[in-house]
Amino acid sequence: MNVEETLNGLGLALPAVAAPAGAYVPAVVSGNLVFTAGQLPFVEGALPATGKVGGEVDADEAAAFARIAALNALAAAASAIGSLDRVTRVVKVVVFVASDPSFTAQPSVANGASELLGQVFGDEGRHARSAVGVAVLPLDSPVEVELTLEFA
C-alpha cells in the first residue's frame, strides 16, 4: 500500500507536524505501536474555528475538523516511524469533542476521523474508538484526535 498515493487520490497530503505546545513529543514508539499525542485541526498553523460543538460549531463542521486532526495525527505518526506505508493496523482512535452541554452526537463528529482512516487504510483502518465530550480543549479547539497505530 502506498499511503501517500492514497492521500493524493483523496486530494490530501500530510501536513508538517505541529510543534508541541508543551513538554511532550508528537508521537512515541513502543514496540510495534506508535501513539500520537492529541492533535488539533491546525491548517497551516491556525485553527479554522474555535468554540463548542453544538454551539459556535455545528456537528458537520466538527466532523470535518476531526478529519483534519486525524490527518495531523497521521503526520505525527509518520514522523516517528518514517513512513505510513509501515502501518499494518489502526488500533485505537480517541476523539475529544468540546461540547455544548446539550450536544450528545460526539460519535457523529468522531466519524470524520474514522472515515478518513478507513479511506486511507481500508480494512486495516477499522479500529476501536472512543468519542468523548469535554468542557474545553486547548486553544478552544472544537476537537482533538489521538491515534494508536500498529506497524511493521
C-alpha positions, 0 to 999 in steps of 0.5 A, spaced: 500 500 500 502 506 498 499 511 503 501 517 500 498 515 493 492 514 497 492 521 500 493 524 493 487 520 490 483 523 496 486 530 494 490 530 501 497 530 503 500 530 510 501 536 513 508 538 517 507 536 524 505 541 529 510 543 534 508 541 541 505 546 545 508 543 551 513 538 554 511 532 550 513 529 543 508 528 537 508 521 537 512 515 541 514 508 539 513 502 543 514 496 540 510 495 534 505 501 536 506 508 535 501 513 539 500 520 537 499 525 542 492 529 541 492 533 535 488 539 533 485 541 526 491 546 525 491 548 517 497 551 516 498 553 523 491 556 525 485 553 527 479 554 522 474 555 528 474 555 535 468 554 540 463 548 542 460 543 538 453 544 538 454 551 539 459 556 535 460 549 531 455 545 528 456 537 528 458 537 520 463 542 521 466 538 527 466 532 523 470 535 518 475 538 523 476 531 526 478 529 519 483 534 519 486 532 526 486 525 524 490 527 518 495 531 523 495 525 527 497 521 521 503 526 520 505 525 527 505 518 526 509 518 520 514 522 523 516 517 528 516 511 524 518 514 517 513 512 513 505 510 513 506 505 508 509 501 515 502 501 518 499 494 518 493 496 523 489 502 526 488 500 533 485 505 537 482 512 535 480 517 541 476 523 539 475 529 544 469 533 542 468 540 546 461 540 547 455 544 548 452 541 554 446 539 550 450 536 544 450 528 545 452 526 537 460 526 539 460 519 535 457 523 529 463 528 529 468 522 531 466 519 524 470 524 520 476 521 523 474 514 522 472 515 515 478 518 513 482 512 516 478 507 513 479 511 506 486 511 507 487 504 510 481 500 508 480 494 512 486 495 516 483 502 518 477 499 522 479 500 529 476 501 536 474 508 538 472 512 543 468 519 542 468 523 548 465 530 550 469 535 554 468 542 557 474 545 553 480 543 549 486 547 548 486 553 544 478 552 544 479 547 539 472 544 537 476 537 537 482 533 538 484 526 535 489 521 538 491 515 534 494 508 536 497 505 530 500 498 529 506 497 524 511 493 521 
